Amino acid sequence: SDLHFALLNGTVEKWSMPGVAGSWLPLCAATPVGCAAGHYSDHKLPSVQCTAQGHYNWEGSCSAISCGAPPHLPHATPRMHDVERQNWTYGVTINYDCDKPD
């Protein structure tokens, strides 16, 4: 599953090597990471570590921000399919149908 992590400012520059594409994390090193847009850290900032065996481990998690129930709009009704979802988090779209005039 997607961890929803994002690199913090300066992380790429800290772990980049001249002449090598991308960034890397040396063996036994760890770096804090942030949460992607629309997500928050449950307790403390997550971190990623490169183990002595050359595998990545991570601690912490990022959860989607809940937006609450969709707003009531005058002369509009949310579509039932969207309402039944009942999990309105960052990035979810709610579609409304306009009420027909009397």
N, CA and C of each residue as an Amber inpcrd file, in Angstrom:
protein
   306
   0.8450000  -1.1870000   0.0000000   0.0000000   0.0000000   0.0000000
   0.8850000   1.2450000   0.0000000   0.3080000   2.3390000  -0.4210000
   1.0420000   3.5980000  -0.5070000   1.2460000   4.1680000   0.8900000
   2.4680000   4.5670000   1.2060000   2.7820000   5.0910000   2.5310000
   2.4620000   6.5730000   2.6670000   2.3090000   7.2810000   1.5580000
   1.9950000   8.7170000   1.5440000   3.1120000   9.5430000   2.1890000
   4.3750000   9.1340000   2.0140000   5.5080000   9.8900000   2.5190000
   5.9440000  10.9120000   1.4720000   6.5990000  11.9700000   1.9270000
   7.1690000  12.9830000   1.0440000   8.5250000  13.3820000   1.6070000
   9.5040000  13.5970000   0.7270000  10.8270000  14.0200000   1.1800000
  10.7500000  15.4430000   1.7090000  11.4410000  15.7040000   2.8000000
  11.5020000  17.0430000   3.3710000  12.4830000  17.8930000   2.5790000
  12.3530000  19.2170000   2.6990000  13.2900000  20.1170000   2.0190000
  14.7170000  19.8050000   2.4450000  15.6130000  19.7120000   1.5010000
  17.0200000  19.4640000   1.7860000  17.3990000  17.9950000   1.8050000
  16.4280000  17.0810000   1.8390000  16.7460000  15.6590000   1.9010000
  17.4600000  15.1940000   0.6410000  16.9540000  15.5920000  -0.5220000
  17.5570000  15.1550000  -1.7790000  18.9910000  15.6700000  -1.8800000
  19.2110000  16.9400000  -1.5350000  20.5600000  17.4930000  -1.6140000
  21.5010000  16.7920000  -0.6280000  21.0000000  16.4580000   0.5460000
  21.8260000  15.8170000   1.5680000  22.3070000  14.4400000   1.1250000
  21.4420000  13.6830000   0.4430000  21.7740000  12.3020000   0.0910000
  22.0340000  12.1070000  -1.3990000  22.4300000  13.1670000  -2.1270000
  22.7720000  13.0520000  -3.5470000  24.2730000  12.9050000  -3.7130000
  24.6630000  12.2040000  -4.7810000  26.0820000  12.0600000  -5.1250000
  26.3030000  12.6770000  -6.4910000  27.3400000  13.4850000  -6.6580000
  27.6230000  14.0540000  -7.9830000  27.8050000  12.9350000  -9.0120000
  27.1810000  13.0810000 -10.1590000  27.3160000  12.1050000 -11.2300000
  26.4110000  10.8900000 -11.1010000  25.6230000  10.8060000 -10.0250000
  24.7100000   9.6710000  -9.8390000  23.2810000  10.2130000  -9.8760000
  22.4540000   9.6170000 -10.7080000  21.0760000  10.0890000 -10.8360000
  20.2920000   9.8070000  -9.5640000  19.4340000  10.7380000  -9.1780000
  18.5740000  10.5460000  -8.0170000  19.3030000  10.7310000  -6.7110000
  18.6630000  10.3210000  -5.6490000  19.2670000  10.4000000  -4.3270000
  19.2920000   9.0000000  -3.7380000  20.0810000   8.8030000  -2.7340000
  20.2380000   7.4830000  -2.1290000  20.4580000   7.6430000  -0.6470000
  20.2970000   6.6000000   0.0840000  20.4810000   6.6010000   1.5230000
  21.5590000   5.5690000   1.8350000  22.6980000   5.9860000   2.4150000
  23.7790000   5.0370000   2.6930000  23.3390000   3.9640000   3.6950000
  24.0370000   2.8320000   3.6670000  23.7750000   1.7640000   4.6290000
  23.8040000   2.3150000   6.0450000  22.8860000   1.8880000   6.8660000
  22.7740000   2.2460000   8.2830000  22.4090000   3.7080000   8.5240000
  22.0250000   4.4260000   7.4790000  21.6220000   5.8220000   7.6370000
  20.0990000   5.9000000   7.6910000  19.5970000   6.9480000   8.3090000
  18.1580000   7.1920000   8.3910000  17.8930000   8.6590000   8.1180000
  16.7050000   8.9560000   7.6330000  16.3180000  10.3340000   7.3840000
  14.8360000  10.4970000   7.6880000  14.4590000  11.6360000   8.2930000
  13.0300000  11.8790000   8.4920000  12.3800000  12.1930000   7.1510000
  11.1210000  11.8510000   7.0280000  10.3410000  12.2010000   5.8450000
   9.0520000  12.8640000   6.3300000   8.4320000  13.6060000   5.4540000
   7.1600000  14.2310000   5.7930000   6.0160000  13.4350000   5.2160000
   4.8420000  13.9950000   5.2770000   3.6490000  13.3610000   4.7160000
   3.2720000  14.0780000   3.4240000   2.7710000  13.3330000   2.4670000
   2.3360000  13.8970000   1.1980000   1.1580000  14.8470000   1.4290000
   0.9070000  15.7000000   0.4500000  -0.2130000  16.6470000   0.5420000
  -1.4990000  15.8990000   0.8540000  -2.2810000  16.4470000   1.7800000
  -3.5470000  15.8390000   2.1470000  -3.4380000  14.7390000   3.1810000
  -2.2600000  14.5700000   3.7640000  -2.0250000  13.5420000   4.7740000
  -1.3110000  14.1610000   5.9730000  -1.4340000  13.5240000   7.1260000
  -0.7850000  14.0330000   8.3270000  -0.1380000  12.8750000   9.0760000
   0.8500000  13.2150000   9.8770000   1.5510000  12.2290000  10.6890000
   0.7450000  11.9450000  11.9440000   0.5150000  10.6820000  12.2240000
  -0.2900000  10.2880000  13.3780000   0.3670000  10.6460000  14.7050000
   1.6590000  10.5020000  14.8180000   2.3380000  10.7680000  16.0880000
   3.5570000  11.6590000  15.8760000   4.5930000  11.1300000  15.3020000
   5.7960000  11.9130000  15.0130000   6.1100000  11.7570000  13.5350000
   7.0150000  12.5780000  13.0260000   7.3700000  12.4790000  11.6130000
   7.8960000  11.0820000  11.3020000   7.4390000  10.4880000  10.2130000
   7.9700000   9.1820000   9.8250000   9.4400000   9.2950000   9.4430000
  10.1380000   8.1670000   9.4610000  11.5310000   8.1360000   9.0200000
  11.7700000   6.8750000   8.2070000  12.7690000   6.9590000   7.3410000
  13.1650000   5.8270000   6.5010000  14.6200000   5.5250000   6.8050000
  14.9500000   4.2350000   6.9070000  16.3170000   3.8030000   7.2200000
  16.7500000   2.7470000   6.2180000  18.0070000   2.8170000   5.8010000
  18.6220000   1.7710000   4.9880000  19.3870000   0.8660000   5.9540000
  18.9730000  -0.3850000   6.0560000  19.5790000  -1.3040000   7.0200000
  20.9380000  -1.8030000   6.5300000  21.6770000  -2.4300000   7.4310000
  22.9840000  -2.9940000   7.0870000  22.8540000  -4.0900000   6.0290000
  21.6660000  -4.6620000   5.8940000  21.4300000  -5.6940000   4.8790000
  21.0110000  -5.0890000   3.5280000  20.9290000  -3.7650000   3.4650000
  20.5870000  -3.0960000   2.2150000  19.1000000  -3.0320000   1.9290000
  18.2690000  -3.1570000   2.9490000  16.8200000  -3.0660000   2.8060000
  16.3270000  -1.7950000   3.4860000  15.1990000  -1.2890000   3.0250000
  14.6080000  -0.1120000   3.6470000  13.5940000  -0.5130000   4.7050000
  13.6680000   0.1440000   5.8310000  12.6760000   0.0320000   6.9010000
  12.1140000   1.4170000   7.1330000  10.8960000   1.4960000   7.6020000
  10.3210000   2.7930000   7.9300000   9.5670000   2.6970000   9.2360000
   9.4970000   3.8400000   9.8950000   8.7370000   3.9820000  11.1350000
   7.7770000   5.1390000  10.9500000   6.6290000   5.0280000  11.5780000
   5.6210000   6.0830000  11.4850000   4.6920000   5.8520000  10.3160000
   3.6730000   6.6710000  10.2530000   2.7060000   6.5550000   9.1680000
   2.0560000   7.9080000   8.8980000   1.4390000   7.9910000   7.7430000
   0.7020000   9.1850000   7.3410000  -0.7250000   8.7700000   7.0040000
  -1.6800000   9.4950000   7.5290000  -3.0950000   9.1990000   7.2900000
  -3.7350000  10.3280000   6.4980000  -4.7620000   9.9740000   5.7350000
  -5.4770000  10.9740000   4.9420000  -6.2510000  11.9240000   5.8590000
  -6.2560000  13.1900000   5.5110000  -7.0030000  14.1970000   6.2550000
  -8.4860000  14.0240000   5.9290000  -9.3180000  13.9780000   6.9680000
 -10.7640000  13.8590000   6.7800000 -11.3670000  15.2450000   6.6050000
 -12.2120000  15.3780000   5.6190000 -12.8550000  16.6660000   5.3550000
 -14.2360000  16.7630000   5.9840000 -14.7230000  15.7080000   6.5960000
 -16.0630000  15.7130000   7.1640000 -17.1070000  15.5320000   6.0810000
 -18.3640000  15.5690000   6.4740000 -19.4620000  15.3930000   5.5280000
 -19.4950000  16.5460000   4.5320000 -19.9440000  16.2770000   3.3080000
 -20.0070000  17.3530000   2.3110000 -21.0250000  18.4140000   2.7310000
 -20.8000000  19.6630000   2.3440000 -21.7070000  20.7410000   2.7530000
 -23.0650000  20.6280000   2.0580000 -24.0970000  21.1400000   2.7240000
 -25.4240000  21.2430000   2.1230000 -25.4260000  22.5020000   1.2730000
 -25.7600000  22.3520000   0.0210000 -25.8000000  23.4840000  -0.8880000
 -27.2560000  23.7770000  -1.2530000 -27.6150000  25.0620000  -1.3130000
 -28.9980000  25.3790000  -1.6700000 -29.3010000  24.9230000  -3.0970000
 -30.4410000  24.2940000  -3.2590000 -30.9290000  23.8730000  -4.5670000
 -30.0640000  22.7940000  -5.2090000 -29.3740000  21.9960000  -4.3980000
 -28.5390000  20.9180000  -4.9360000 -28.5440000  19.7400000  -3.9620000
 -28.4080000  18.5460000  -4.5210000 -28.3900000  17.3180000  -3.7230000
 -27.1700000  16.4990000  -4.1100000 -26.3860000  16.0380000  -3.1070000
 -25.2470000  15.1860000  -3.4640000 -25.7400000  13.8570000  -4.0310000
 -25.0080000  13.3110000  -4.9820000 -25.3900000  12.0300000  -5.5700000
 -25.2450000  10.9270000  -4.5310000 -26.2110000  10.0010000  -4.5050000
 -26.2400000   8.9420000  -3.4910000 -24.9620000   8.1120000  -3.4860000
 -24.4230000   7.8220000  -4.6580000 -23.1850000   7.0330000  -4.7150000
 -22.0750000   7.7190000  -3.9270000 -21.9830000   9.0270000  -4.0480000
 -20.9530000   9.7800000  -3.3320000 -21.2490000   9.8300000  -1.8380000
 -22.5370000   9.9360000  -1.4700000 -22.9180000  10.0190000  -0.0640000
 -22.6900000   8.6740000   0.6330000 -22.9810000   7.5720000  -0.0500000
 -22.8240000   6.2380000   0.5360000 -21.3730000   5.9320000   0.9010000
 -20.4340000   6.5760000   0.2360000 -19.0070000   6.3460000   0.5040000
 -18.6830000   6.6510000   1.9610000 -19.1800000   7.7340000   2.4790000
 -19.0020000   8.1720000   3.8640000 -17.5470000   8.1910000   4.3250000
 -16.6480000   8.4040000   3.4270000 -15.2350000   8.5170000   3.7710000
 -14.6750000   9.6710000   2.9530000 -14.9680000  10.8720000   3.3980000
 -14.6080000  12.0550000   2.6280000 -13.2420000  12.5530000   3.0700000
 -12.2340000  12.0920000   2.3760000 -10.8600000  12.4700000   2.6810000
 -10.3050000  13.3270000   1.5490000  -9.1190000  13.8520000   1.7870000
  -8.4300000  14.7040000   0.8100000  -8.4600000  14.0530000  -0.5720000
  -8.8510000  14.8140000  -1.5640000  -8.8400000  14.3520000  -2.9480000
 -10.1380000  13.7130000  -3.4200000 -11.0770000  13.4430000  -2.5120000
 -12.3600000  12.8560000  -2.9040000 -13.2390000  13.9450000  -3.5040000
 -13.9320000  13.6200000  -4.5760000 -14.8320000  14.5580000  -5.2270000
 -16.2750000  14.1650000  -4.9280000 -17.0780000  15.1210000  -4.5360000
 -18.5050000  14.9150000  -4.3130000 -19.2400000  15.6000000  -5.4610000
 -20.0750000  14.8560000  -6.1320000 -20.8630000  15.4050000  -7.2430000
 -22.2710000  15.7430000  -6.7400000 -22.7740000  16.8690000  -7.1870000
 -24.1140000  17.3270000  -6.8250000 -24.9860000  17.3850000  -8.0770000
 -26.2610000  17.1360000  -7.8820000 -27.2430000  17.3490000  -8.9520000
 -28.0790000  18.5690000  -8.5570000 -28.2970000  19.4480000  -9.5040000
 -29.1110000  20.6380000  -9.2410000 -30.5750000  20.2450000  -9.1570000
 -31.2760000  20.8320000  -8.1860000 -32.7100000  20.5990000  -8.0560000
 -33.4140000  21.2740000  -9.2340000 -34.4670000  20.6130000  -9.7320000
 -35.2240000  21.1930000 -10.8320000 -36.1620000  22.2620000 -10.2680000
 -36.2720000  23.3770000 -10.9930000 -37.1740000  24.4440000 -10.5070000
 -38.6220000  23.9510000 -10.5250000 -39.4180000  24.4640000  -9.5920000
 -40.8350000  24.0970000  -9.5200000 -41.6150000  24.6620000 -10.6660000
